[in-house]
């Protein structure tokens, strides 16, 4: 007996309804640039925000994560730095990063298209206070976003649900 796949037929009216709905949704949803933040950074000029977001993505690269999560992490770091003693750390660090990039590759850091080129530039400044602050602060600023947890496969804390022992601690279906 041969089974034939069922083909869903879409009529002209249904097609027009679907496309009209899609057009309405796309026209209503505001378009944002890749570096537009909800609120501007406090210690960094707006034109250098893109450099910090690119650096954050190069420090902790995840292809499945949009720039919005990195932007939020950069904004968190900026807020932390603005409350501290060294308010010019990020602004001076971006200048240092661009100077190192121009010296090594002849372009600003944000203008480099290849990730390997940007990583090479980051290696030249990895001993600086700016780099150390970004690297260490990004851990909590990026991974402490509950909206991001499910994208990374983390279900969140389990203490409110009885702990991991009763919630699949011994499940090793991935092995």
N, C-alpha and C positions, 0 to 999 in steps of 0.2 A: 504494500500500500504506500503510495507516495503522498507526502504532505506538501501542500503548496503554501508558501508564506502569504500571509494576509497583507495586502497592500492597502494602506489607508489612502483613500481618495479625498482630496480637498477640493471642494467646489469653489467656484468663482467668488461667491459671497463670503464664504469662510476665509478665503485667501485675502480678500479686501479688508475684512474685519481684523485679521491678525496683523497685516501690514500697517493698517491705520493705528492700531493700538501700539505697535512697536515704534512707529514714527512719533506718536504722542509722548511716549515714555522717554525716548531719546531727546526730544526737544525740551522736555520739562527738566530733566536731570542736568544740573549745572556742570559745565566742564571746568576742570581745574588744571592748572599747570602742574608739572611733576614736583615743583618745589613750593607750591602755595601752602602756607600754614594757616591754621585757624586764627592764630594770633602771632604777631611778629616776635622774633627773638629779642631778648633784652640786651645781650652783650655783643651781638654780632650784627653787622649791617645786612640788610635784606639780600643784597647781591652775593653774599658769601654763604648763604644758607644751603645752596645747592652743593657747594663743595663739602660741607659737613655731612650732608645726607649721602653723598657718594662715598665719602670716607667711611661712614658708618656701615654702609652696605659692603664695602671692601673688607672691613674688619670682621664682620659677621655676615657672610654671604648666605642668603637663602633665596633660591629662585622662586619659590612659591609665595613669598611674602612681598606685598606691594610696598611702594615707597612711603605710604601713609604711616606705617608702623615705625619706619626709620625716622620719619619726620617727627613723630611724637616722642621718640627716644631722644632725638637731638634737642627738642624743646625742653624735655625734662632735664637734660644735662645743662642746658643754658640757664634754666631756672636755678639749679643747684649752684652753678658757678657764680651767678649774679648775687647770691646770698652770701658768698664767701669773700675772702680777702682779695683774691686775684681775679678781679672782674674782667680783665683784658686777656685772660688766658686763651679763650677760643678765638677772639679776633686776631691776636698776635700769632696764634698757632696756625690759622688759615693763611696768614701772610708768609709764615715760615714754610708751610707746606707748598704753597704756590712758588716760592723762591726755589725750593729744592726741586720741584717739578720742572721749572724753567731751566735750571742748571743741568739737570739730568736728561730731560727729554725735549726741551725747547718750547714747551707749551705749559699753560696753567694746568693745575691738577684736574679741574672739571672738564677741560678740553681733551684730555686723554681718553681715547675710545677703548683701548685694550686694557682689560683688567690686569694683565701681567705687568704692563707698564706702570699702572697705578700702584701695584704691590711693590714694585721695585723702588718707587719713590717713597712709599711708606717705610720701607726697610732703612732708608737713609736717615729718617727722623725718629726711629723707634726708641731712641734713648732720651728724647725730649720730654719735658713735663706735659706738654700738650698731648702727645701721643699716649703717654701712660694714663693720663686722665681720661681721654676718650676710650681707650681700650678697657679700662677697669669700670668706668661708669656705664658703658654700653651694655654690660652684662645685665645689670639690674634694670636699666632704663628700657631695654628692648624686651627682655624675657619676663618682665613683671607686668605685662599687658594681658589681662584675661582674654581679650578678644583674639589674641594671637595663639593662646594655648592650644585650642582645638586644631588649628592649622599645623601645629607642630606635633600633634598626637598626645598632648598632655591633657588629662581630664581634669586637672585642678587638684586642690588639696582634698584629702579623703577623710580627715579627722571628723568632719561633720556627718559623714556617712558610715561611720563605724571603723574606719581604718582600712588598710590594704589587705590585712589578713583575711577578712571576710569578703573582700571585693576583688578576687582574682589574683592574689599574691602568687599563687602557685600555677597560674596559667602560663604555660610556655608554648603556646601554639606557634610562635614565631621561630622556634628552634628546630 
